Amino acid sequence: MTTQAETRPSAATKPVRWAADAVAMLREGARLRLDYSAQSLWRVDRMIDGLRGEGTPYAAVESTLRGLGAYAGEVIARQTGAEWWASGGDHWIRTPDGRLWDPIEEARRCFAGEGSLRLLCRDATRGQDWR
C-alpha cells in the first residue's frame, strides 16, 4: 500500500512538516485541535488575530505563522487535490485549475490584519465540496 506522503512531490516535504508541527504545537500548547478541515481555519484566523491583538512581535511568531500558512495550504490540498510547488525557498499551492496560492504569505498578511486563511481557502476551493 502506498501512503499519501510517498506519492506527493518533494516540494510538499517541508510544508507538510511545518503544518504537522503547527498542529502538534497548538494541540499541546493552546489545547486547540485542528483537523485539516476548511472550518478549522476559522479558529486559526481567530488565533492569529489574538496574537496580533496581544501585541506579539512578528519575530516571536514568524515560524508559527509559517506553520499555520502551511496548514491552510494542506487544507486546500486535501480539499482540491492541489500540489505544493517550491522555488527559491518559497512554497505555493497549485490547484488543479492551474491557479497558484500563497497560504504562507497569507498567514503573514493575516497577522498584519490584512488577510484571512479561511477566505483564501474558500476562494481556492470554490466549486469544491466543503467537507
N, C-alpha and C positions, 0 to 999 in steps of 0.2 A: 504494500500500500504506500502511495506517495503522499507526503504531507504537503500542506499549503506552502510552508516555508521552502520546501525543496523545489517547488515549481515556480517560485517567484523570481523576478530578475534581481541581480545583485544590487541594483540601485535601492531596493527595498530594505536591505540589511540594516543599515543604520536607523532609518525612520521607524522601522518595526521595533527595534530595540529601544529607541527613545520613547516610543508610545508605551511599551510594556513597562519601562522604568517609571514613567509618569503614573500609570495605573497603579502600580505597586506602591509608590510613594504616597499617593493620595489615599489609598486604602488604609495604609498603616498610619500615616501622619494626620490626615484630616478626616479619617473614617468616611471617606467619600468613595462609593462604589461606582465604577464606570464599566459599562457592559458593551461598548462599541456600537451602541445604538445611536441613531440620529437624535433621539430625545435626550440622551445623556449630555449632549452639547449645551443644553440649557444650563445645566449645573456647572459645566466648565466655564461658560461665559460669565455666570454669576460669580464664580470663584475668582476669575481674573479681575472682574470689576471690584471685588472686595479687596484684592491685593493693591489695586490702584488707589482705592478709597482710603486704605490704611497708610498710603504714602510710602509703600515699599519701594526701595531703589531698584531701578531696572537691573543693575548688575547682580542683585541678590536673587532675581527670579529669571534671569536670562535662560538658563538651562531648563527650568521648569516650563517656560513658555515654548521653548523648542520641543519639549516632550508633549505638551498639550496640542501644539500645532500638528505634530506627527500623529498624535491620537486622532485628531479631526481628519487628517489625511487617510488614516486607516479606516475610519468610519466610512468615508467616501469610497475607498477601495472596496470595502466589503459590500456596500450598497450597490455599486455600479460595475464592479469588475475592473476598475481603474488600476493603473500601474504607476509605481514610483519611477521617476526619471531623475537623474543626477548629472550635474555638470559644474565643474569648478567649486565643488563643496556645497552647492545649493541643491535642494531637493524639491521636486514638484510632483503633483499628481496629474496624470494624463487620463482623462475619462475616455470611454470607448468612442465618443463622438469627436475625439481629437483635441478637445479643449484642455489647456494647461491651467492648473490651480496651484496656488502657493499657500497652503494652510499654515506653514511655519511663520511666514511673514504676516499672515492674517492674525495669528495669536499675538504677535508683537503690536500690530495695529489695534487689536482689542485692548491690550494693556495701555495703549496711548489714548483710549476712549474713542477710537475711530473705526473699529471693526467688530465682527461677530463671527465666531466659528460656526454657530448654528445657522446663520444666514448663508455663509459660504457653502455649507453642506447642502442646504436647501437648494441653492442655485445650481450646484454641481450635480445634484441628484434629480433635478427637475425631470419629470416624466418617469421616475422610478417609484416603486412601492416604498413607503416609509415603514420599514419593519420595526 
